[in-house]
């Protein structure tokens, strides 16, 4: 349920950084699977789960920031993960509309 941020290497990076005034241009939700392997639930080409190491490698210089919501219980963290997975397979929203048909990364985290 932790939120992970990075400066992505995508073609939209400069536009996102300019519009948001942030170095962070991509975000996702960390999920540690029962086998202990960490993944990131992200909206990229579609909403998908990506191994954390692969997610980090796509960013700039391997730098990430991970934030944890204070007081997030294990039960609520599981609810967050289940809610994020309801969007699995939805296409990425290149136009940043707030609708449920397409999803962009910060919209998924929100």
C-alpha positions in Angstrom: 0.0 0.0 0.0 3.0 2.3 0.0 3.1 4.9 -2.8 6.2 5.0 -4.9 7.4 8.0 -7.0 10.0 8.4 -9.7 11.1 10.6 -12.6 10.1 8.4 -15.5 11.9 8.0 -18.8 8.7 8.4 -20.8 8.1 10.8 -23.6 5.7 12.7 -21.5 8.2 13.4 -18.7 9.0 17.0 -19.6 5.3 18.0 -20.0 4.3 16.4 -16.7 7.2 18.0 -14.8 6.3 21.4 -16.3 2.6 21.1 -15.6 3.1 19.7 -12.0 6.2 21.6 -11.0 7.6 18.4 -9.7 10.5 16.1 -10.4 8.2 13.1 -9.9 6.5 12.2 -13.1 5.3 8.7 -12.4 3.8 7.0 -9.4 2.3 3.6 -8.4 1.3 1.5 -5.4 3.7 -1.1 -3.9 2.3 -4.6 -3.5 4.3 -7.3 -1.8 3.1 -10.6 -3.1 2.7 -13.7 -0.8 6.0 -15.0 -2.1 7.7 -11.8 -0.8 8.3 -10.3 -4.3 7.5 -6.5 -4.6 5.5 -5.2 -7.5 4.2 -1.8 -8.4 0.6 -1.4 -9.5 0.8 1.3 -12.1 -1.0 3.0 -15.0 1.5 2.8 -17.8 0.3 1.5 -21.2 -2.5 0.0 -19.2 -3.0 -0.6 -15.5 -0.7 -3.5 -14.7 1.6 -4.9 -12.0 5.3 -4.5 -12.7 8.1 -6.0 -10.7 9.6 -3.3 -8.5 13.2 -3.7 -9.9 11.9 -3.4 -13.5 9.8 -0.3 -12.5 12.9 1.3 -10.9 15.0 0.5 -14.0 12.6 2.4 -16.2 13.1 5.6 -14.2 15.9 8.1 -14.2 19.1 7.0 -12.5 17.3 4.4 -10.4 16.1 7.0 -8.0 12.7 6.5 -6.3 10.9 7.9 -3.3 8.5 5.7 -1.2 5.9 7.2 1.1 3.7 5.4 3.6 0.5 6.8 4.9 0.7 7.1 8.6 -1.7 4.9 10.5 -2.5 2.7 7.4 -3.6 -0.6 8.9 -2.8 -3.9 7.2 -6.6 -4.3 6.6 -6.9 -0.9 4.9 -3.7 -1.5 2.9 -5.3 -4.7 1.5 -8.4 -2.7 0.6 -6.2 -0.2 -1.3 -4.6 -3.0 -3.3 -7.9 -4.6 -4.1 -9.3 -1.3 -5.2 -6.3 -0.6 -7.4 -6.6 -4.0 -9.1 -10.2 -3.3 -10.1 -8.6 -1.1 -12.8 -6.3 -3.9 -14.1 -6.1 -3.8 -17.9 -7.7 -0.4 -18.3 -5.8 1.7 -20.9 -3.6 4.7 -20.0 -5.2 8.1 -20.2 -2.8 10.2 -22.4 -5.2 13.2 -22.1 -5.6 13.1 -18.2 -9.4 13.0 -18.2 -11.0 12.1 -14.9 -13.2 9.2 -16.0 -13.1 5.4 -15.3 -12.6 4.3 -18.9 -8.9 5.3 -19.0 -6.5 5.8 -16.1 -3.4 7.9 -15.6 -0.9 7.1 -12.8 -1.7 9.7 -10.2 -5.4 9.1 -10.8 -4.9 5.4 -10.0 -3.1 6.2 -6.8 -5.8 8.8 -5.8 
